[in-house]
């Protein structure tokens, strides 16, 4: 009997799901020492396999160049010795983190003598769908391993050879530690149908999906998934410079938030300036952005501050540029900034620059975003910068995980109740 290609993909993925479910039961009970042995062995294998990983990446780069991928996409795809070493070091950082599994989050005793504990446990099997960056293979595999979860990875078609080479090192680490290689698996095909199967056809195998990529990928995942999703659609992040802000500090933060890396989800896309401080703050901030090579699109007050400012449209306030472009608006104090962010923002990351701690606390408590900062750049929206070792992504969800998704956020919890013969 002939089997159609889509059926073959479904058969393959369901087999992977069965093996992942079985492996997850073993991994959930692995000791911290055994998981850490696997991580350290995987890091050593990546270092030892640098030549093979770079050769695979060269094949991916050649194919991507021939396909006309953008310079930004090629940069995300490319590996070099430094990036390979950074992958290995990143796995060792994850190994050094406290083990999240089994931690007692709360404990109390009821009047009837029942002792109740809330204990952190793995989620089970995680599906991760990502684009371009082959280093995500190492980060995601290591985070899931540390948190006691099996994982099924579906990387971008452009990075398939690189990711397979990295996966081989992760599998070697698992084997050396006596853990099933099926703890970390990768979808073997670049066919987009595999994504559809993961999203809608594996509910009995995959407990949660994590998308990491562009808006179109995340939108598809959120629309089609039949299992819970952890992720964010957009990073329309804001910096609000309040009237009491120190100008030099505000300039440093705004330039870094916008221009350090324009293509990440934590890059600032809109600058809001307090009207009461605009005569002192607005023109210097706009001038600094323009001189740094950033296009500025502003409201009438911003255009009046510098003739080089282009007029902003209503759509600009909603836009995640991921480029050297920023929208600038003058607002009426903290209330105006909060109202603007609530209307146009994506609940990702927002910052306030102010010398007034009371104003800062008011802003931080009023803004409904996953990450809020006082006198710091939005580019700190990163699990590594939070001391979490690494992250799979940033979540703007309000249930389960919010903000950087690291090892603790890849766990759930259960209640363990200890009695002495009590009946109800």
VODOPA-84675 format. One line per 5 residues: number of its first residue (from 1); their letters; for each residue x negated, z negated, y of N, C-alpha, C. Coordinates in steps of 0.1 Angstrom, whole numbers, plus 5000, padded with zeros to 4 digits. Layout:
<gukes>
NUM = a = X:Z:Y:X:Z:Y:X:Z:Y; ...
</gukes>
This chain:
<gukes>
1 = xxxxx = 4992:5000:4988:5000:5000:5000:4991:5000:5012; 4995:5009:5022:4987:5010:5034:4991:4998:5043; 4981:4992:5049:4984:4981:5059:4980:4986:5073; 4990:4985:5082:4988:4990:5096:4977:4981:5103; 4970:4987:5113:4960:4979:5120:4965:4966:5125
6 = xxxxx = 4977:4966:5131:4982:4953:5137:4984:4943:5126; 4989:4947:5114:4991:4938:5103:4978:4933:5098; 4968:4941:5098:4954:4936:5094:4950:4925:5103; 4952:4927:5116:4947:4917:5126:4955:4904:5124; 4968:4905:5121:4976:4893:5119:4971:4886:5107
11 = xxxxx = 4969:4893:5096:4964:4887:5083:4951:4880:5086; 4942:4887:5093:4929:4881:5095:4930:4868:5103; 4938:4869:5114:4939:4857:5123:4946:4845:5116; 4956:4848:5108:4963:4837:5101:4954:4831:5091; 4945:4839:5084:4935:4833:5075:4926:4824:5083
16 = xxxxx = 4921:4829:5095:4913:4820:5103:4920:4807:5107; 4933:4809:5110:4940:4797:5114:4941:4787:5102; 4943:4791:5090:4944:4782:5079:4931:4775:5077; 4920:4783:5078:4907:4777:5076:4903:4767:5088; 4908:4771:5100:4905:4762:5111:4913:4749:5109
21 = xxxxx = 4925:4750:5105:4933:4737:5102:4927:4728:5092; 4922:4734:5081:4915:4726:5071:4902:4720:5077; 4895:4728:5084:4882:4723:5090:4885:4712:5100; 4896:4713:5108:4899:4703:5118:4901:4689:5112; 4907:4689:5100:4909:4676:5093:4896:4669:5089
26 = xxxxx = 4886:4678:5085:4873:4672:5082:4866:4667:5095; 4866:4676:5106:4859:4673:5118:4865:4661:5125; 4878:4659:5124:4885:4647:5130:4879:4634:5126; 4874:4634:5113:4869:4621:5107:4854:4621:5107; 4847:4631:5113:4833:4631:5113:4828:4620:5122
31 = xxxxx = 4816:4615:5119:4811:4604:5127:4805:4610:5140; 4803:4602:5150:4796:4607:5162:4782:4612:5159; 4775:4605:5150:4762:4609:5147:4761:4623:5140; 4771:4625:5131:4771:4638:5125:4775:4649:5134; 4784:4647:5143:4787:4657:5153:4775:4660:5163
36 = xxxxx = 4768:4649:5166:4757:4651:5175:4745:4658:5168; 4744:4656:5155:4734:4663:5147:4737:4678:5147; 4750:4682:5146:4754:4696:5146:4751:4702:5160; 4753:4694:5171:4751:4700:5184:4736:4702:5187; 4728:4692:5183:4713:4693:5185:4708:4705:5177
41 = xxxxx = 4713:4706:5165:4708:4717:5156:4712:4731:5162; 4724:4731:5168:4729:4744:5174:4720:4747:5186; 4717:4737:5194:4709:4740:5206:4695:4745:5201; 4689:4739:5191:4676:4743:5186:4677:4757:5180; 4688:4761:5174:4690:4774:5168:4691:4785:5179
46 = xxxxx = 4698:4781:5190:4699:4790:5202:4685:4793:5207; 4677:4783:5209:4663:4785:5214:4655:4794:5204; 4657:4791:5192:4649:4798:5182:4654:4813:5181; 4666:4815:5184:4672:4829:5183:4673:4836:5196; 4665:4832:5206:4666:4838:5219:4664:4853:5219
51 = xxxxx = 4654:4858:5211:4652:4872:5211:4664:4880:5205; 4670:4874:5195:4682:4881:5189:4694:4881:5199; 4696:4869:5206:4707:4868:5215:4705:4878:5227; 4692:4879:5232:4690:4888:5243:4691:4903:5239; 4687:4906:5226:4689:4919:5221:4704:4923:5220
56 = xxxxx = 4712:4914:5215:4726:4916:5215:4732:4918:5229; 4727:4910:5238:4732:4911:5252:4728:4924:5258; 4717:4929:5255:4712:4942:5260:4722:4953:5256; 4726:4952:5243:4736:4962:5238:4749:4961:5246; 4754:4948:5248:4766:4947:5256:4764:4952:5270
61 = xxxxx = 4753:4949:5276:4751:4953:5290:4750:4969:5291; 4744:4975:5281:4744:4990:5282:4758:4996:5281; 4766:4990:5272:4779:4995:5270:4788:4992:5282; 4786:4980:5288:4794:4977:5300:4790:4986:5312; 4777:4988:5313:4772:4997:5324:4778:5011:5323
66 = xxxxx = 4778:5016:5310:4784:5030:5308:4799:5030:5310; 4805:5018:5309:4820:5018:5311:4823:5016:5326; 4813:5014:5334:4816:5013:5348:4820:4999:5353; 4816:4988:5346:4820:4975:5350:4813:4972:5364; 4820:4964:5372:4815:4960:5385:4802:4952:5384
71 = xxxxx = 4795:4952:5396:4783:4944:5396:4785:4929:5393; 4797:4924:5398:4800:4910:5396:4802:4907:5381; 4809:4917:5375:4812:4915:5360:4799:4916:5352; 4790:4925:5356:4778:4927:5349:4769:4914:5351; 4770:4908:5363:4762:4896:5365:4767:4884:5356
76 = xxxxx = 4780:4883:5354:4786:4873:5345:4782:4876:5331; 4781:4888:5327:4778:4892:5313:4763:4890:5310; 4755:4892:5319:4740:4893:5316:4734:4880:5312; 4726:4880:5302:4718:4868:5298:4703:4871:5301; 4696:4861:5303:4681:4862:5304:4675:4850:5298
81 = xxxxx = 4662:4849:5297:4657:4837:5290:4661:4824:5296; 4662:4823:5310:4666:4811:5317:4681:4808:5313; 4690:4817:5312:4703:4815:5309:4705:4810:5294; 4697:4816:5286:4698:4812:5272:4693:4797:5270; 4682:4794:5277:4677:4780:5277:4687:4771:5283
86 = xxxxx = 4694:4775:5293:4705:4767:5300:4716:4764:5290; 4720:4774:5282:4730:4772:5272:4726:4761:5262; 4714:4762:5257:4709:4752:5248:4709:4738:5254; 4704:4737:5267:4704:4724:5274:4718:4719:5276; 4727:4728:5279:4741:4724:5281:4747:4717:5269
91 = xxxxx = 4744:4723:5257:4749:4717:5245:4743:4703:5243; 4730:4701:5246:4724:4688:5245:4730:4678:5254; 4734:4682:5266:4741:4673:5276:4754:4669:5270; 4762:4678:5263:4774:4674:5257:4772:4664:5246; 4761:4667:5238:4758:4657:5227:4755:4643:5232
96 = xxxxx = 4750:4642:5244:4747:4629:5250:4759:4622:5256; 4770:4628:5257:4782:4622:5262:4787:4611:5252; 4794:4601:5257:4801:4592:5248:4811:4599:5239; 4812:4595:5227:4821:4602:5218:4836:4598:5222; 4844:4607:5225:4858:4603:5229:4867:4599:5218
101 = xxxxx = 4865:4603:5206:4874:4601:5195:4874:4587:5190; 4885:4581:5189:4886:4567:5184:4885:4557:5195; 4883:4561:5208:4883:4551:5219:4896:4544:5220; 4896:4531:5222:4909:4524:5224:4912:4524:5239; 4922:4531:5243:4925:4533:5257:4933:4521:5263
106 = xxxxx = 4941:4514:5255:4948:4503:5259:4952:4495:5246; 4954:4482:5248:4957:4473:5237:4965:4461:5242; 4976:4457:5235:4983:4446:5238:4991:4440:5226; 4995:4428:5227:5002:4421:5217:5016:4417:5221; 5026:4421:5213:5040:4418:5216:5044:4404:5212
111 = xxxxx = 5054:4398:5218:5058:4384:5214:5061:4382:5199; 5064:4393:5192:5066:4392:5178:5054:4392:5170; 5042:4394:5177:5029:4394:5170:5024:4407:5167; 5032:4418:5169:5026:4431:5167:5015:4434:5177; 5004:4439:5172:4993:4443:5180:4993:4458:5181
116 = xxxxx = 4994:4464:5194:4996:4478:5196:4983:4483:5203; 4978:4494:5198:4967:4501:5204:4970:4516:5207; 4966:4520:5219:4966:4535:5222:4952:4540:5220; 4951:4549:5210:4937:4554:5206:4936:4569:5208; 4925:4573:5213:4922:4587:5216:4919:4595:5203
121 = xxxxx = 4926:4606:5201:4925:4614:5188:4923:4629:5192; 4917:4637:5184:4916:4652:5187:4930:4658:5188; 4930:4670:5195:4942:4678:5195:4945:4685:5182; 4934:4689:5176:4936:4696:5163:4928:4709:5163; 4935:4720:5165:4929:4734:5166:4932:4740:5180
126 = xxxxx = 4922:4744:5186:4923:4749:5200:4920:4764:5199; 4928:4772:5206:4925:4786:5208:4920:4789:5222; 4909:4795:5223:4903:4797:5237:4901:4812:5239; 4907:4818:5249:4907:4832:5252:4899:4833:5265; 4889:4841:5265:4880:4842:5277:4875:4856:5279
131 = xxxxx = 4869:4858:5291:4864:4871:5295:4849:4870:5298; 4842:4881:5296:4829:4883:5302:4818:4874:5298; 4819:4861:5302:4808:4852:5302:4804:4848:5287; 4794:4853:5281:4790:4849:5268:4787:4834:5266; 4782:4828:5278:4779:4813:5277:4791:4805:5274
136 = xxxxx = 4803:4810:5277:4815:4802:5273:4816:4800:5258; 4810:4809:5250:4810:4807:5236:4803:4794:5232; 4792:4792:5239:4784:4779:5236:4791:4767:5242; 4795:4768:5254:4802:4757:5261:4814:4752:5253; 4823:4762:5250:4836:4759:5244:4834:4754:5230
141 = xxxxx = 4825:4761:5222:4823:4756:5209:4818:4742:5209; 4808:4738:5218:4802:4725:5218:4812:4715:5222; 4820:4718:5233:4830:4708:5237:4841:4705:5227; 4845:4715:5220:4855:4713:5209:4849:4705:5198; 4837:4708:5194:4830:4701:5183:4829:4686:5187
146 = xxxxx = 4824:4683:5199:4822:4669:5203:4836:4662:5204; 4847:4669:5207:4859:4662:5208:4867:4662:5195; 4861:4667:5184:4867:4666:5171:4877:4677:5168; 4877:4688:5176:4886:4699:5174:4880:4711:5168; 4887:4717:5158:4883:4731:5154:4887:4741:5165
151 = xxxxx = 4881:4752:5166:4884:4762:5177:4883:4776:5172; 4892:4784:5177:4892:4798:5174:4890:4805:5188; 4878:4812:5189:4874:4818:5201:4878:4833:5201; 4883:4837:5213:4885:4852:5214:4878:4856:5228; 4866:4860:5227:4859:4864:5238:4862:4878:5243
156 = xxxxx = 4857:4882:5255:4859:4895:5260:4853:4906:5252; 4859:4918:5251:4853:4929:5243:4839:4933:5248; 4837:4931:5261:4824:4935:5267:4813:4926:5263; 4816:4914:5258:4806:4904:5254:4805:4901:5239; 4811:4910:5231:4813:4907:5217:4800:4905:5210
161 = xxxxx = 4790:4914:5212:4777:4912:5205:4770:4900:5209; 4770:4897:5222:4763:4885:5226:4770:4872:5220; 4783:4872:5221:4790:4860:5216:4788:4858:5201; 4788:4869:5193:4785:4868:5179:4772:4862:5176; 4762:4866:5184:4748:4861:5182:4748:4846:5185
166 = xxxxx = 4755:4842:5196:4755:4827:5199:4763:4820:5189; 4774:4825:5184:4782:4819:5173:4773:4816:5161; 4765:4825:5157:4756:4823:5146:4748:4811:5147; 4743:4808:5159:4735:4795:5161:4744:4783:5160; 4757:4784:5165:4766:4773:5164:4769:4770:5149
171 = xxxxx = 4771:4781:5142:4774:4779:5127:4762:4773:5120; 4750:4777:5124:4738:4771:5118:4738:4756:5120; 4741:4752:5132:4742:4738:5136:4752:4730:5127; 4764:4736:5126:4774:4729:5118:4769:4728:5103; 4764:4738:5098:4759:4738:5084:4748:4728:5082
176 = xxxxx = 4739:4727:5091:4728:4717:5089:4733:4703:5090; 4744:4701:5097:4750:4687:5098:4760:4684:5087; 4762:4694:5078:4771:4692:5067:4786:4693:5071; 4789:4700:5082:4802:4702:5086:4807:4717:5083; 4819:4719:5081:4824:4733:5078:4821:4743:5090
181 = xxxxx = 4815:4754:5086:4813:4765:5096:4826:4769:5102; 4837:4767:5095:4850:4772:5100:4855:4763:5112; 4847:4752:5116:4851:4744:5127:4850:4753:5140; 4841:4763:5140:4840:4772:5152:4841:4786:5147; 4852:4793:5150:4853:4807:5145:4856:4816:5157
186 = xxxxx = 4853:4829:5155:4855:4839:5166:4863:4850:5160; 4873:4855:5168:4881:4866:5164:4871:4878:5163; 4871:4885:5152:4861:4896:5150:4864:4909:5156; 4875:4911:5163:4879:4924:5168:4881:4923:5183; 4879:4934:5190:4881:4935:5204:4895:4940:5207
191 = xxxxx = 4903:4943:5197:4916:4948:5199:4925:4938:5206; 4932:4942:5217:4940:4933:5225:4952:4927:5217; 4955:4934:5206:4966:4929:5197:4963:4915:5192; 4950:4912:5190:4946:4898:5185:4950:4887:5195; 4950:4890:5208:4955:4880:5218:4969:4877:5216
196 = xxxxx = 4977:4888:5214:4992:4886:5212:4994:4877:5199; 4987:4880:5189:4989:4872:5176:4985:4857:5179; 4974:4854:5186:4971:4841:5189:4981:4834:5198; 4987:4841:5207:4997:4835:5216:5010:4832:5210; 5015:4841:5201:5029:4840:5196:5030:4840:5181
201 = xxxxx = 5019:4842:5174:5021:4843:5159:5014:4833:5151; 5009:4822:5158:5001:4812:5150:5004:4798:5154; 5017:4795:5156:5022:4782:5161:5018:4771:5151; 5018:4775:5138:5016:4764:5128:5001:4761:5126; 4992:4769:5133:4978:4767:5132:4971:4763:5145
206 = xxxxx = 4976:4768:5156:4969:4765:5169:4978:4755:5177; 4972:4744:5181:4979:4734:5188:4980:4736:5203; 4970:4743:5209:4969:4745:5223:4961:4757:5226; 4964:4765:5236:4956:4776:5241:4950:4773:5254; 4938:4777:5256:4931:4775:5269:4926:4789:5273
211 = xxxxx = 4932:4795:5284:4926:4808:5289:4916:4805:5299; 4905:4814:5299:4895:4813:5309:4891:4827:5314; 4896:4831:5325:4893:4844:5330:4901:4848:5342; 4903:4860:5345:4910:4865:5357:4925:4862:5356; 4931:4865:5368:4945:4862:5370:4954:4870:5360
216 = xxxxx = 4951:4882:5356:4959:4890:5347:4959:4884:5333; 4947:4879:5329:4946:4873:5316:4954:4860:5315; 4952:4851:5325:4959:4838:5325:4974:4840:5326; 4979:4850:5335:4993:4853:5336:4999:4857:5322; 4992:4866:5315:4996:4870:5302:4998:4858:5292
221 = xxxxx = 4987:4850:5292:4988:4838:5283:4999:4829:5287; 5001:4826:5300:5012:4817:5303:5026:4823:5300; 5027:4836:5301:5040:4843:5298:5043:4844:5283; 5033:4847:5275:5035:4850:5261:5033:4839:5252; 5026:4828:5256:5022:4818:5246:5034:4810:5241
226 = xxxxx = 5034:4807:5228:5044:4799:5222:5039:4786:5218; 5027:4782:5223:5022:4769:5221:5017:4764:5235; 5015:4751:5237:5011:4746:5250:4998:4753:5255; 4998:4755:5269:4986:4761:5275:4980:4752:5285; 4967:4751:5285:4960:4743:5295:4952:4753:5304
231 = xxxxx = 4955:4754:5317:4947:4763:5326:4953:4764:5340; 4948:4773:5347:4953:4775:5361:4954:4790:5363; 4963:4794:5371:4965:4808:5374:4956:4813:5386; 4956:4805:5396:4948:4809:5408:4941:4796:5414; 4930:4799:5422:4923:4788:5429:4924:4791:5444
236 = xxxxx = 4935:4790:5450:4936:4792:5464:4933:4779:5471; 4921:4776:5473:4916:4763:5478:4914:4763:5493; 4916:4751:5499:4916:4750:5514:4906:4739:5518; 4900:4741:5530:4893:4731:5537:4900:4728:5550; 4903:4715:5552:4910:4711:5565:4899:4703:5573
241 = xxxxx = 4896:4708:5585:4887:4702:5594:4895:4694:5604; 4895:4681:5603:4904:4673:5612:4897:4670:5625; 4904:4666:5635:4899:4665:5649:4886:4656:5650; 4885:4646:5642:4874:4636:5643:4862:4641:5635; 4862:4652:5629:4851:4657:5620:4838:4659:5628
246 = xxxxx = 4827:4655:5621:4814:4659:5627:4812:4674:5625; 4808:4680:5636:4807:4695:5636:4797:4700:5626; 4785:4694:5626:4774:4698:5617:4778:4697:5603; 4785:4685:5599:4789:4683:5586:4800:4694:5582; 4809:4696:5591:4820:4705:5589:4814:4719:5586
251 = xxxxx = 4804:4723:5594:4798:4736:5592:4792:4738:5579; 4784:4727:5575:4777:4728:5561:4788:4729:5550; 4798:4721:5551:4808:4721:5540:4816:4734:5540; 4820:4739:5551:4828:4752:5551:4819:4763:5546; 4807:4764:5551:4799:4775:5546:4796:4775:5531
256 = xxxxx = 4793:4763:5526:4791:4761:5512:4804:4763:5504; 4815:4758:5508:4827:4759:5501:4832:4774:5500; 4829:4782:5510:4833:4796:5510:4822:4805:5503; 4809:4803:5506:4799:4813:5504:4789:4810:5493; 4788:4797:5488:4778:4795:5478:4780:4804:5466
261 = xxxxx = 4792:4804:5461:4796:4814:5451:4810:4818:5454; 4812:4830:5458:4826:4834:5462:4835:4837:5451; 4830:4840:5439:4838:4844:5428:4843:4833:5418; 4841:4821:5422:4846:4810:5413:4859:4804:5418; 4866:4797:5409:4879:4792:5413:4879:4781:5423
266 = xxxxx = 4868:4775:5425:4866:4764:5435:4862:4768:5448; 4860:4782:5450:4856:4787:5464:4868:4785:5474; 4865:4781:5486:4875:4779:5496:4880:4793:5500; 4893:4795:5502:4899:4807:5506:4905:4806:5520; 4909:4794:5524:4915:4792:5537:4908:4780:5544
271 = xxxxx = 4905:4782:5557:4901:4771:5565:4912:4767:5575; 4915:4755:5575:4925:4749:5584:4918:4740:5595; 4921:4742:5607:4915:4734:5618:4925:4727:5626; 4923:4714:5628:4932:4706:5636:4933:4711:5650; 4945:4713:5655:4947:4718:5668:4941:4709:5679
276 = xxxxx = 4941:4696:5677:4936:4686:5686:4921:4687:5687; 4914:4693:5676:4900:4694:5677:4895:4708:5678; 4904:4718:5679:4901:4732:5679:4891:4736:5691; 4893:4730:5703:4884:4734:5714:4869:4731:5711; 4867:4721:5703:4853:4717:5699:4849:4723:5686
281 = xxxxx = 4858:4726:5677:4854:4729:5663:4856:4744:5660; 4866:4750:5664:4871:4763:5659:4860:4774:5661; 4856:4776:5674:4847:4787:5676:4834:4786:5669; 4828:4774:5669:4815:4773:5662:4816:4776:5647; 4827:4771:5641:4829:4773:5626:4831:4788:5623
286 = xxxxx = 4839:4794:5631:4842:4809:5629:4829:4817:5631; 4822:4813:5642:4809:4820:5644:4799:4819:5633; 4798:4807:5627:4789:4805:5616:4793:4813:5604; 4806:4814:5601:4811:4822:5590:4808:4837:5592; 4811:4842:5604:4808:4856:5607:4793:4859:5606
291 = xxxxx = 4785:4850:5611:4771:4853:5611:4765:4852:5597; 4772:4845:5588:4767:4844:5574:4772:4856:5566; 4779:4865:5572:4784:4877:5565:4798:4876:5560; 4806:4866:5564:4819:4864:5559:4829:4871:5568; 4838:4878:5563:4849:4884:5571:4859:4873:5573
296 = xxxxx = 4864:4872:5586:4874:4862:5590:4887:4868:5594; 4898:4864:5588:4911:4868:5591:4918:4856:5597; 4923:4857:5609:4928:4845:5615:4942:4847:5622; 4948:4835:5625:4960:4835:5633:4956:4838:5648; 4966:4839:5657:4963:4842:5671:4953:4833:5677
301 = xxxxx = 4953:4820:5675:4944:4810:5680:4930:4813:5676; 4928:4817:5663:4915:4820:5658:4910:4833:5663; 4919:4843:5665:4914:4856:5671:4910:4854:5685; 4916:4844:5692:4912:4842:5706:4899:4835:5707; 4895:4828:5696:4882:4821:5696:4870:4830:5694
306 = xxxxx = 4872:4842:5688:4862:4852:5685:4868:4866:5683; 4863:4875:5691:4869:4889:5691:4867:4896:5678; 4857:4891:5670:4854:4897:5657:4864:4894:5646; 4873:4884:5648:4882:4879:5638:4894:4890:5637; 4897:4893:5624:4908:4903:5622:4921:4895:5621
311 = xxxxx = 4932:4901:5624:4945:4894:5623:4948:4891:5609; 4953:4879:5606:4958:4875:5593:4972:4879:5591; 4976:4884:5579:4990:4886:5576:4995:4874:5568; 5008:4874:5566:5014:4864:5558:5008:4863:5544; 5005:4875:5538:4999:4875:5525:4985:4869:5524
316 = xxxxx = 4978:4869:5535:4964:4863:5535:4965:4848:5532; 4975:4841:5536:4976:4827:5533:4978:4824:5518; 4983:4834:5511:4985:4832:5496:4973:4837:5488; 4963:4844:5494:4954:4852:5487:4942:4844:5482; 4938:4846:5469:4926:4841:5464:4916:4853:5464
321 = xxxxx = 4908:4853:5474:4899:4865:5477:4888:4867:5466; 4882:4856:5462:4870:4857:5453:4860:4866:5459; 4858:4866:5472:4850:4875:5479:4846:4868:5493; 4837:4874:5500:4832:4869:5513:4843:4872:5524; 4854:4866:5522:4866:4868:5531:4872:4854:5532
326 = xxxxx = 4876:4850:5544:4883:4837:5545:4895:4838:5555; 4906:4832:5553:4917:4831:5563:4915:4818:5570; 4918:4818:5583:4916:4807:5592:4928:4805:5600; 4933:4792:5601:4945:4789:5608:4944:4776:5615; 4949:4775:5627:4950:4762:5635:4963:4755:5631
331 = xxxxx = 4963:4742:5627:4975:4735:5623:4976:4722:5631; 4988:4717:5631:4991:4705:5638:4988:4692:5630; 4975:4688:5630:4971:4676:5624:4972:4676:5609; 4972:4664:5603:4972:4663:5588:4986:4668:5583; 4996:4665:5590:5010:4669:5585:5010:4684:5584
336 = xxxxx = 5005:4691:5594:5005:4706:5594:4996:4711:5583; 4985:4705:5581:4976:4709:5570:4983:4708:5556; 4989:4696:5554:4996:4693:5541:5007:4703:5539; 5015:4706:5550:5026:4715:5549:5021:4729:5545; 5010:4733:5551:5005:4747:5548:5000:4747:5534
341 = xxxxx = 4993:4737:5529:4988:4737:5516:4999:4737:5506; 5010:4729:5509:5021:4729:5499:5028:4742:5498; 5029:4749:5509:5036:4762:5509:5028:4773:5503; 5015:4774:5506:5007:4785:5502:4997:4783:5491; 4994:4770:5488:4983:4767:5479:4987:4768:5464
346 = xxxxx = 4977:4767:5455:4979:4768:5441:4977:4755:5434; 4976:4744:5441:4975:4730:5435:4961:4729:5427; 4951:4736:5432:4938:4735:5425:4929:4725:5432; 4923:4729:5443:4913:4720:5450:4914:4721:5465; 4914:4710:5472:4915:4709:5487:4906:4699:5492
351 = xxxxx = 4900:4701:5504:4891:4692:5510:4895:4689:5524; 4892:4677:5529:4893:4673:5543:4880:4669:5548; 4876:4673:5560:4864:4668:5567:4869:4660:5579; 4866:4647:5578:4870:4638:5589:4861:4626:5589; 4859:4619:5600:4852:4607:5601:4861:4595:5600
356 = xxxxx = 4874:4597:5599:4884:4587:5599:4888:4584:5584; 4884:4573:5578:4888:4570:5564:4903:4569:5562; 4910:4564:5572:4925:4563:5570:4931:4576:5570; 4927:4585:5578:4932:4599:5578:4929:4606:5565; 4916:4604:5560:4912:4609:5547:4922:4605:5536
361 = xxxxx = 4924:4592:5535:4933:4586:5525:4947:4592:5526; 4952:4594:5538:4965:4600:5540:4966:4614:5534; 4955:4622:5537:4955:4635:5532:4954:4636:5517; 4945:4627:5511:4942:4628:5497:4955:4624:5489; 4963:4614:5495:4974:4610:5488:4986:4619:5490
366 = xxxxx = 4986:4627:5501:4997:4636:5504:4996:4649:5497; 4984:4654:5495:4982:4667:5489:4984:4667:5474; 4992:4676:5469:4996:4676:5455:4987:4686:5447; 4974:4684:5446:4965:4693:5440:4957:4685:5429; 4951:4692:5419:4944:4686:5409:4932:4679:5413
371 = xxxxx = 4925:4684:5424:4913:4679:5429:4914:4678:5444; 4911:4667:5450:4911:4665:5464:4898:4658:5468; 4891:4663:5479:4878:4658:5483:4878:4654:5498; 4870:4644:5501:4868:4639:5514:4853:4641:5518; 4851:4649:5528:4837:4652:5533:4828:4658:5522
376 = xxxxx = 4833:4667:5514:4825:4674:5504:4831:4688:5501; 4822:4696:5496:4826:4710:5494:4836:4712:5482; 4845:4721:5483:4854:4724:5472:4846:4730:5460; 4834:4734:5462:4826:4740:5451:4822:4729:5441; 4825:4716:5444:4822:4705:5434:4833:4704:5424
381 = xxxxx = 4843:4713:5425:4854:4713:5415:4848:4719:5402; 4842:4711:5394:4834:4715:5383:4832:4703:5373; 4834:4705:5361:4832:4694:5351:4818:4689:5351; 4808:4698:5352:4794:4693:5352:4791:4685:5364; 4797:4688:5375:4794:4681:5387:4802:4667:5387
386 = xxxxx = 4812:4666:5379:4819:4654:5377:4813:4645:5367; 4802:4649:5361:4795:4641:5351:4801:4642:5337; 4809:4653:5335:4816:4655:5322:4808:4664:5313; 4796:4667:5316:4788:4675:5308:4790:4690:5309; 4803:4694:5307:4807:4708:5308:4822:4708:5309
391 = xxxxx = 4828:4719:5310:4842:4720:5310:4847:4734:5304; 4859:4734:5299:4864:4747:5295:4871:4754:5306; 4876:4746:5316:4882:4752:5327:4888:4741:5336; 4895:4745:5347:4902:4736:5355:4917:4737:5353; 4924:4726:5351:4938:4727:5349:4946:4723:5361
396 = xxxxx = 4956:4730:5365:4965:4726:5375:4978:4721:5370; 4979:4719:5357:4991:4714:5350:4992:4699:5354; 5004:4694:5353:5007:4680:5355:5008:4672:5342; 5011:4679:5331:5012:4672:5318:4999:4674:5311; 4995:4663:5304:4983:4662:5296:4970:4663:5304
401 = xxxxx = 4965:4674:5306:4952:4675:5313:4954:4681:5327; 4947:4675:5337:4947:4680:5351:4933:4679:5356; 4928:4690:5363:4915:4690:5368:4905:4695:5358; 4892:4692:5358:4883:4697:5348:4886:4693:5334; 4886:4702:5325:4890:4700:5311:4877:4698:5303
406 = xxxxx = 4873:4686:5300:4861:4683:5293:4865:4677:5279; 4856:4669:5273:4858:4664:5260:4870:4654:5259; 4872:4646:5269:4883:4636:5269:4896:4644:5270; 4896:4654:5279:4909:4661:5281:4912:4670:5269; 4903:4672:5260:4906:4680:5247:4911:4670:5236
411 = xxxxx = 4915:4658:5240:4920:4649:5231:4934:4645:5235; 4942:4640:5225:4955:4634:5228:4953:4619:5225; 4964:4612:5222:4963:4598:5217:4974:4595:5208; 4972:4585:5200:4983:4580:5191:4984:4565:5193; 4995:4559:5189:4997:4545:5189:4995:4539:5175
416 = xxxxx = 4986:4529:5174:4983:4523:5162:4989:4508:5163; 4998:4505:5154:5005:4492:5154:5000:4484:5142; 4995:4472:5145:4991:4463:5134:5000:4451:5133; 5006:4449:5121:5015:4437:5119:5010:4428:5109; 5019:4418:5106:5016:4408:5096:5029:4406:5088
421 = xxxx = 5036:4417:5085:5048:4416:5077:5061:4416:5085; 5060:4418:5098:5072:4418:5107:5082:4429:5103; 5095:4426:5104:5105:4435:5102:5115:4434:5113; 5123:4445:5116:5132:4445:5127:5146:4445:5122
</gukes>
